[in-house]
Amino acid sequence: MIGRRAEEFLPAELARRFEEHDQQALNSGTSVHLEMEVPVAGQGSRWFETSVTPLVNEQGEVTGSAGIARDITE
């Protein structure tokens, strides 16, 4: 999913929530964590724990973000 935006693979409302999560990390300059229920085609819904970390260059400027999502559904 490198270089892709959330709205390319998630419903609009859910993508908006993930984008807000990403923006919070970029604005704060710190990692942000979130647990969210996500609908999955043919499977109902799953719970995911996500973490977004801002990427910073040598000058201390935020240049992007890296994120990971982990299925925590029991």
C-alpha positions in Angstrom: 0.0 0.0 0.0 3.0 2.2 -0.2 2.1 5.6 -1.7 -1.7 4.9 -1.6 -4.3 6.9 0.2 -6.9 5.3 2.5 -9.8 6.2 0.2 -8.4 4.0 -2.5 -9.2 0.9 -0.5 -11.6 1.8 2.4 -15.1 3.2 2.5 -15.2 7.1 2.5 -16.1 7.5 6.2 -13.5 5.1 7.4 -10.9 6.5 5.1 -11.6 10.0 6.6 -11.0 8.6 10.1 -7.7 7.1 9.1 -6.7 10.3 7.3 -7.4 12.3 10.5 -5.3 9.8 12.4 -2.4 10.3 10.0 -2.8 14.1 10.1 -2.6 14.0 13.9 0.7 12.2 13.8 2.1 14.6 11.2 0.9 17.7 13.2 2.2 16.4 16.5 5.5 15.0 15.2 4.9 11.9 17.4 3.5 8.4 16.9 -0.3 8.0 17.2 -2.1 4.8 18.0 -5.7 3.9 17.4 -8.0 0.8 17.6 -10.9 0.7 15.1 -13.5 -1.6 13.8 -13.3 -2.1 10.1 -15.8 -3.7 7.7 -14.2 -6.5 5.7 -16.0 -7.8 2.6 -17.3 -11.3 3.1 -16.1 -11.4 6.8 -18.3 -8.9 8.6 -16.0 -6.7 10.5 -12.6 -6.9 12.2 -10.8 -4.9 14.8 -7.5 -3.3 13.9 -4.8 -1.6 16.0 -3.0 1.0 13.9 0.1 3.1 14.5 1.3 6.0 12.5 4.7 7.5 12.9 5.9 10.7 11.2 9.1 10.5 9.1 11.5 13.3 9.7 14.5 14.4 7.6 17.9 15.5 8.9 16.6 19.1 9.3 13.9 17.9 11.6 11.1 18.5 9.0 8.2 16.0 8.8 8.4 14.6 5.2 5.8 11.9 5.4 4.5 9.1 7.6 4.8 5.3 8.0 1.8 3.3 9.3 1.0 -0.2 10.2 -2.3 -2.0 11.0 -2.6 -5.2 12.9 -5.7 -7.4 13.1 -6.5 -7.8 16.8 -9.9 -9.5 16.4 -10.2 -12.4 18.8 
